[in-house]
Amino acid sequence: MYVNVYAINMDYFPIILITLILLLAFTRVITVAIHEMGHALAGLILLRGNISIYIGSYGDPKKGIHFRIGRLKVHFKYNPLLWNYGLCVSNPTQTTLLRHYLVTLAGPLASLITTFICLFLLIDPHPHSAIKIMAIFLFFSSVLDFLQNIRPDENPIVLHDGSITYNDGQTLKLLKSYKGVYKEIITLTEYYSNNKIKEGIKCFEDMYSEKKDINLLRVGINMYMKDENYEKARELFNQLQTMATLTDNDYCIYALAYSYSEEHSKALALYDTSLKINPKNFYSLNNRGYTLNLMGQYEHAIKDFDEAIELNPKFAYAYNNRGLSKIKTGNEKDGLDDIKKSMQLDDKNSYAYKNLGIYHKEKGELARAMEFFHKAREIDPKTHGLKDLITETENQM
């Protein structure tokens, strides 16, 4: 009697394939969790406050399993298909550069240690074959995690709330550049975050007079931009160009200084330069679209906003700006839906209220327009173009 071994093997092929897929998925969860736990354990030892781990999301605390162990909070998404990535969140502002560096480095180190443990299990002749199979999968998964995270990647990671961060390698590269000015940068960042701009500018000028550092200079530029002193911001950009090669983000902010000064052709050229360096810079796409809106080129602007939203679906400003573009081109319903979406993503987005005010102003509903303009001013008195809109509406009334 002849036995068709090939047929028997093919009968088992679907089971083998499903088993391998499940094993691969399981090992990805383990290696991602090990990586994030590396960050977390270092954070618990070196930092103050709570540490949060997210498996399956970049900071989404909803729709998942949550538990807490002391200062450590763990969030697992229900969907296991998402468990191949994660995030560890801590508060490094109240620490030193060295501790921040070590906490960041601990994730890739945890992955690297896992690869050596797996390699030992593969060399050791005693472990059961099932353990060796698991070790093979864990080995390659850990190597993948280590390489993905240790190599600097300038492309940002978009978090659940629409903000951005960078992979471990890029973060380590940035922290290394902060050597000697880390405390100063933290101090200036706190001034900026707390909207104490005048104090922050004074502090920056004192610090920069002592340390001509490009990172301090970049923070100072943001301070002057927030203070609406665009001429001074451009002056500092000219200094920055002599000290370093400008990045795509540098060109984006440089261009914005011209946008706010109504020098749109210069702004567009700089946005184009930013996007040549990094076509995925959704800030530059949004800001170029905003400038095109100011120039009345709404159809062209919509394309930029579409691309920005595709790159960052949680980018409230792009929805808000696209909403105005659509309203201006006659598509009021979709435009208002975009502005509503923007408000859902960020209810402190003053530009959304400003654009609703523009919508009602152009419909002749001046009292309603003023309500939205005042709301925008309440959120951010320095919202671009808002003062002129309020004055125009008051004159019409």
C-alpha positions as CSV (number, residue, x, y, z in Angstrom):
1,M,0.0,0.0,0.0
2,Y,1.3,3.4,-1.0
3,V,0.9,6.4,1.3
4,N,0.8,9.9,-0.1
5,V,2.9,11.7,2.4
6,Y,2.5,15.0,0.5
7,A,-1.3,14.8,0.8
8,I,-1.1,14.2,4.5
9,N,1.2,17.2,5.0
10,M,-1.1,19.4,3.0
11,D,-4.0,18.4,5.2
12,Y,-2.0,19.7,8.2
13,F,-0.8,22.9,6.4
14,P,-3.7,25.2,7.4
15,I,-3.2,24.2,11.1
16,I,0.6,24.7,10.9
17,L,0.1,28.1,9.2
18,I,-2.4,29.3,11.7
19,T,-0.2,28.1,14.5
20,L,2.8,30.0,13.1
21,I,0.7,33.2,12.7
22,L,-0.5,32.9,16.3
23,L,3.0,32.3,17.5
24,L,4.3,35.3,15.6
25,A,1.5,37.5,16.9
26,F,2.1,36.3,20.5
27,T,5.9,36.9,20.3
28,R,5.3,40.4,18.9
29,V,3.1,41.2,22.0
30,I,5.8,39.8,24.3
31,T,8.7,41.8,22.7
32,V,6.7,45.0,22.5
33,A,5.8,44.6,26.2
34,I,9.4,43.9,27.1
35,H,10.6,47.0,25.2
36,E,8.0,49.3,26.9
37,M,8.7,47.6,30.3
38,G,12.3,48.5,29.8
39,H,11.4,52.1,29.6
40,A,8.9,51.8,32.5
41,L,11.3,50.0,35.0
42,A,14.0,52.6,34.3
43,G,11.4,55.4,34.8
44,L,10.2,53.9,38.1
45,I,13.7,53.8,39.4
46,L,15.0,57.2,38.0
47,L,11.9,59.4,37.7
48,R,9.2,60.7,39.9
49,G,5.4,60.4,39.3
50,N,3.4,57.8,37.4
51,I,4.5,55.8,34.4
52,S,2.0,54.6,31.8
53,I,2.4,51.8,29.3
54,Y,0.2,51.5,26.2
55,I,0.2,48.3,24.2
56,G,-1.7,48.5,21.0
57,S,-2.0,52.3,20.8
58,Y,0.0,55.5,21.0
59,G,-1.6,56.8,24.2
60,D,-5.3,55.8,23.8
61,P,-6.7,55.0,27.3
62,K,-10.1,54.0,26.0
63,K,-11.5,50.6,24.9
64,G,-9.1,48.3,26.5
65,I,-7.9,46.5,29.6
66,H,-6.5,48.7,32.3
67,F,-4.7,47.9,35.5
68,R,-2.4,49.6,37.9
69,I,0.6,48.3,40.0
70,G,1.8,51.1,42.3
71,R,3.0,54.0,40.1
72,L,2.8,51.9,36.9
73,K,-0.4,52.0,34.8
74,V,-0.9,49.5,32.0
75,H,-3.3,49.9,29.1
76,F,-4.0,47.0,26.6
77,K,-6.2,47.5,23.6
78,Y,-8.9,44.9,23.1
79,N,-7.9,44.3,19.5
80,P,-4.9,41.9,19.5
81,L,-4.1,42.9,15.9
82,L,-2.9,46.2,17.3
83,W,-0.5,44.7,19.8
84,N,2.6,45.1,17.6
85,Y,3.3,48.6,18.8
86,G,3.2,50.5,22.1
87,L,4.2,53.6,24.0
88,C,5.6,54.4,27.4
89,V,4.8,57.8,28.9
90,S,6.6,59.5,31.8
91,N,7.3,63.0,32.9
92,P,11.0,63.7,32.3
93,T,10.8,67.5,32.9
94,Q,11.7,67.2,36.6
95,T,14.9,65.2,36.0
96,T,18.4,65.4,34.6
97,L,19.6,64.9,31.1
98,L,21.4,61.7,32.1
99,R,18.2,60.2,33.7
100,H,16.1,61.1,30.7
101,Y,18.7,59.6,28.4
102,L,18.9,56.3,30.4
103,V,15.1,55.9,30.5
104,T,15.0,56.4,26.7
105,L,17.9,53.9,26.2
106,A,16.3,51.3,28.5
107,G,13.7,50.2,25.9
108,P,16.2,49.2,23.2
109,L,18.5,47.7,25.8
110,A,15.6,45.5,27.0
111,S,15.1,44.3,23.4
112,L,18.8,43.6,23.1
113,I,19.0,41.6,26.3
114,T,16.0,39.5,25.1
115,T,17.9,38.6,21.9
116,F,20.9,37.4,23.9
117,I,18.7,35.3,26.2
118,C,17.0,33.7,23.2
119,L,20.4,33.1,21.6
120,F,21.6,31.3,24.7
121,L,18.4,29.1,24.6
122,L,19.1,28.2,21.0
123,I,22.7,27.3,21.7
124,D,21.8,25.3,24.9
125,P,21.1,21.7,23.9
126,H,18.9,21.0,27.0
127,P,15.7,23.1,26.5
128,H,12.6,21.4,25.0
129,S,12.0,21.8,21.2
130,A,8.9,23.9,21.9
131,I,11.0,26.4,23.9
132,K,13.5,26.6,21.1
133,I,10.8,27.3,18.6
134,M,9.5,30.1,20.8
135,A,13.1,31.4,21.3
136,I,13.5,31.6,17.5
137,F,10.5,33.8,17.1
138,L,11.4,35.9,20.1
139,F,14.9,36.3,18.8
140,F,13.9,37.7,15.4
141,S,11.1,39.8,16.9
142,S,13.5,41.4,19.5
143,V,16.1,42.1,16.8
144,L,13.4,43.8,14.8
145,D,12.3,45.9,17.8
146,F,15.9,46.8,18.6
147,L,16.8,47.9,15.0
148,Q,13.5,49.8,14.5
149,N,14.0,51.8,17.7
150,I,17.7,52.4,18.0
151,R,18.2,53.8,14.5
152,P,17.2,57.6,14.5
153,D,14.1,58.2,12.4
154,E,13.3,61.9,11.7
155,N,9.7,61.0,10.7
156,P,7.5,61.7,13.7
157,I,5.2,59.2,15.4
158,V,1.7,60.6,15.7
159,L,0.2,60.0,19.1
160,H,-3.5,59.4,19.9
161,D,-4.1,63.1,20.8
162,G,-2.6,64.3,17.6
163,S,0.7,65.4,19.1
164,I,4.0,63.9,18.0
165,T,7.0,62.1,19.4
166,Y,10.0,60.3,17.8
167,N,11.5,56.9,18.0
168,D,14.1,56.1,20.7
169,G,17.0,56.6,18.4
170,Q,15.9,60.1,17.3
171,T,15.1,61.0,20.9
172,L,18.6,59.9,22.0
173,K,20.1,62.0,19.2
174,L,18.1,65.0,20.3
175,L,19.0,64.5,24.0
176,K,22.7,64.3,23.1
177,S,22.4,67.6,21.3
178,Y,21.0,69.1,24.5
179,K,24.1,68.5,26.5
180,G,25.1,71.6,28.4
181,V,21.7,73.3,27.9
182,Y,19.2,70.7,29.0
183,K,18.1,72.6,32.2
184,E,17.8,75.8,30.2
185,I,15.6,74.2,27.6
186,I,13.3,72.7,30.2
187,T,13.0,76.1,31.9
188,L,12.1,77.9,28.6
189,T,9.7,75.1,27.7
190,E,7.8,75.6,30.9
191,Y,7.6,79.3,30.3
192,Y,6.2,78.6,26.9
193,S,3.8,75.9,28.1
194,N,2.5,78.2,30.8
195,N,2.1,81.1,28.3
196,K,4.5,83.3,30.2
197,I,6.0,84.5,27.0
198,K,7.5,87.9,28.1
199,E,9.2,86.3,31.1
200,G,10.4,83.5,28.8
201,I,11.9,85.9,26.2
202,K,13.8,87.7,29.0
203,C,15.1,84.4,30.3
204,F,16.0,83.3,26.8
205,E,18.0,86.5,26.1
206,D,20.0,86.0,29.3
207,M,20.7,82.4,28.6
208,Y,21.6,82.9,25.0
209,S,24.0,85.7,25.8
210,E,26.0,83.1,27.7
211,K,25.5,80.0,25.6
212,K,25.2,80.4,21.8
213,D,23.4,77.1,21.4
214,I,21.2,76.2,18.4
215,N,18.7,74.4,20.6
216,L,18.3,77.5,22.8
217,L,18.0,79.6,19.6
218,R,15.2,77.4,18.3
219,V,13.2,77.7,21.5
220,G,13.8,81.5,21.4
221,I,12.4,81.7,17.9
222,N,9.2,79.9,19.1
223,M,9.0,82.5,21.9
224,Y,9.2,85.4,19.6
225,M,6.7,83.8,17.2
226,K,4.2,83.4,20.1
227,D,4.8,87.0,21.0
228,E,4.0,88.0,17.4
229,N,7.4,89.6,17.0
230,Y,7.9,88.0,13.6
231,E,10.7,90.4,12.5
232,K,12.8,89.3,15.5
233,A,12.0,85.7,14.8
234,R,13.3,86.0,11.2
235,E,16.4,87.8,12.5
236,L,17.1,84.8,14.8
237,F,16.5,82.4,11.8
238,N,19.2,84.2,9.9
239,Q,21.5,83.5,12.8
240,L,20.4,79.9,12.9
241,Q,21.3,79.5,9.2
242,T,24.9,80.4,9.9
243,M,25.1,77.9,12.8
244,A,23.4,74.8,11.5
245,T,21.7,73.2,8.5
246,L,18.0,74.1,8.7
247,T,15.6,71.1,9.1
248,D,12.1,70.8,7.6
249,N,10.6,72.0,10.9
250,D,12.9,75.0,10.9
251,Y,11.8,76.0,7.4
252,C,8.1,75.4,8.5
253,I,8.4,77.9,11.3
254,Y,10.5,80.3,9.3
255,A,7.8,80.3,6.6
256,L,5.1,80.8,9.2
257,A,6.8,84.1,10.2
258,Y,6.3,85.3,6.7
259,S,2.7,84.0,6.5
260,Y,1.8,86.0,9.6
261,S,3.5,89.0,8.1
262,E,1.4,88.7,4.9
263,E,4.5,88.0,2.8
264,H,2.9,85.0,1.2
265,S,5.2,84.4,-1.8
266,K,8.2,84.1,0.5
267,A,6.2,81.9,2.9
268,L,5.2,79.5,0.1
269,A,8.8,79.2,-1.1
270,L,9.9,78.2,2.4
271,Y,7.1,75.7,2.9
272,D,8.1,74.1,-0.5
273,T,11.6,73.8,0.8
274,S,10.4,72.2,4.0
275,L,8.3,69.6,2.0
276,K,11.2,68.9,-0.3
277,I,13.2,67.8,2.8
278,N,10.3,65.9,4.3
279,P,7.2,65.4,2.1
280,K,5.4,64.0,5.2
281,N,5.7,67.1,7.3
282,F,2.0,67.6,8.0
283,Y,2.7,70.9,9.8
284,S,4.1,72.4,6.6
285,L,1.3,71.0,4.5
286,N,-1.3,72.5,6.9
287,N,0.5,75.9,7.1
288,R,1.0,76.1,3.3
289,G,-2.7,75.4,2.9
290,Y,-3.4,78.1,5.5
291,T,-1.3,80.6,3.5
292,L,-3.2,79.6,0.3
293,N,-6.4,80.2,2.1
294,L,-5.2,83.7,2.9
295,M,-4.4,84.2,-0.8
296,G,-7.9,83.0,-1.8
297,Q,-6.6,79.8,-3.5
298,Y,-9.0,77.5,-1.7
299,E,-9.1,74.6,-4.1
300,H,-5.4,74.3,-4.0
301,A,-5.4,74.6,-0.2
302,I,-7.8,71.7,0.2
303,K,-5.3,69.4,-1.4
304,D,-2.7,70.3,1.2
305,F,-5.2,69.8,4.0
306,D,-6.3,66.4,2.6
307,E,-2.7,65.2,2.6
308,A,-2.0,66.6,6.1
309,I,-5.1,64.8,7.5
310,E,-4.1,61.6,5.8
311,L,-0.7,61.8,7.5
312,N,-2.3,62.8,10.9
313,P,-6.0,62.0,11.2
314,K,-6.1,63.7,14.6
315,F,-4.7,67.0,13.4
316,A,-7.5,69.4,14.5
317,Y,-6.0,72.5,12.7
318,A,-6.1,70.8,9.3
319,Y,-9.8,69.9,9.7
320,N,-10.6,73.5,10.7
321,N,-8.6,75.0,7.9
322,R,-10.1,72.6,5.3
323,G,-13.5,73.5,6.7
324,L,-13.0,77.1,5.8
325,S,-11.7,76.2,2.3
326,K,-14.8,74.1,1.6
327,I,-17.1,76.9,2.9
328,K,-15.4,79.4,0.6
329,T,-15.8,77.1,-2.4
330,G,-19.5,76.7,-1.7
331,N,-19.5,73.3,0.1
332,E,-20.9,74.6,3.4
333,K,-22.2,71.4,4.8
334,D,-18.9,69.5,4.5
335,G,-17.0,72.6,5.6
336,L,-19.1,72.9,8.8
337,D,-18.6,69.2,9.4
338,D,-14.9,69.6,9.2
339,I,-14.9,72.5,11.7
340,K,-17.1,70.4,14.0
341,K,-14.6,67.6,13.7
342,S,-11.8,70.0,14.6
343,M,-13.7,71.1,17.7
344,Q,-14.2,67.4,18.8
345,L,-10.5,66.8,18.5
346,D,-9.5,70.0,20.2
347,D,-12.1,72.2,21.9
348,K,-9.4,74.8,22.7
349,N,-8.8,75.4,19.0
350,S,-9.4,79.2,18.7
351,Y,-9.1,79.0,14.9
352,A,-12.2,76.8,14.7
353,Y,-14.2,79.4,16.4
354,K,-12.7,82.2,14.3
355,N,-13.7,80.3,11.1
356,L,-17.2,79.8,12.4
357,G,-17.3,83.5,13.0
358,I,-16.2,84.2,9.4
359,Y,-18.9,81.9,8.1
360,H,-21.7,83.7,10.0
361,K,-20.1,87.1,9.2
362,E,-20.3,86.4,5.5
363,K,-23.9,85.3,5.9
364,G,-24.8,88.6,7.5
365,E,-25.3,87.1,10.9
366,L,-23.1,89.6,12.6
367,A,-24.2,89.1,16.2
368,R,-23.7,85.3,15.9
369,A,-20.3,86.0,14.3
370,M,-19.2,88.2,17.2
371,E,-20.1,85.4,19.6
372,F,-17.6,83.1,17.9
373,F,-15.0,85.8,17.5
374,H,-15.2,86.5,21.3
375,K,-15.0,82.8,22.1
376,A,-11.8,82.6,19.9
377,R,-10.3,85.6,21.7
378,E,-11.2,84.1,25.1
379,I,-9.2,81.0,24.1
380,D,-6.3,82.8,22.5
381,P,-6.2,86.6,22.1
382,K,-3.4,86.3,19.6
383,T,-5.2,84.2,17.1
384,H,-4.0,85.4,13.7
385,G,-6.3,88.0,12.0
386,L,-8.8,87.9,14.8
387,K,-8.5,91.6,15.9
388,D,-9.2,92.8,12.4
389,L,-12.2,90.6,12.0
390,I,-13.7,91.8,15.3
391,T,-13.1,95.5,14.3
392,E,-14.6,94.9,10.8
393,T,-17.7,93.2,12.3
394,E,-18.2,95.9,14.9
395,N,-18.0,98.6,12.2
396,Q,-20.6,96.7,10.2
397,M,-22.9,96.4,13.2
